Every structure is written in C-alpha cells, then in structure tokens.
C-alpha cells in the first residue's frame, strides 16, 4: 500500500508558500492633506516603473483646501515606491504635480503650493 504522506507534504508546502506570498501584499495606508489654497480634484498613483496611471483614487470626490483624507491602496502588489500625480481644479493657478514616495514608510503626505 502506498503512503499518502509525500503527497500531503507537497500540498502543505504549496499552501504555506501561497500564504507567504499573499501575506506580503499588504494594503498601503496613509493620510493625504491638501495644504494648498486650491481644490484637489484628482489623485493618481502607480508603482514606480509602470508607464501608465492607475484610476483616480478620488473617483467623484475632491479634497478641499485644508482637508485630510485616509488613502488606502489595495492593489495586491508587494512594492513600496509609488509615483503620485495630483491634479487641481481648472480654476486653480496650480500646475499638475507629480512626486515619488515610499508608501510603506509614509504615514502622512501633505501637498503644498
């Protein structure tokens, strides 16, 4: 009679490996504050090295001057460095701003004029 133990060991190893990979992909959370005098209408982020922006984090919402919002990036990736793009109300005299940050180490971010 064949033992089922080697098959169970392989299955257990596969489950452990899968759970180890998925446990590394944590949500990135930080507070974003609008420190400008203009309405922040769009906020995009994408991992550094990706050639296109992900969808607008705000959706239909905006971030008024002086307001703070909690941001969660739950894209399942295991990277920390993200490019960020901030777009302001069309009546604003502020240009679109871009920055790169380590979101794993970032607790808060304030956009300034």
Secondary structure, 3 states (H helix, E strand, C coil): CCCCHHHHHHHHHHHHHHHHHHHHCCCEEEEEEECCCCCEEEEEEEECCCCCCCCCCCCCCCECCCCEEEEEECCCCCCCEEEEEEEECCCCCCCCEEEEEECCCCCEEEECC
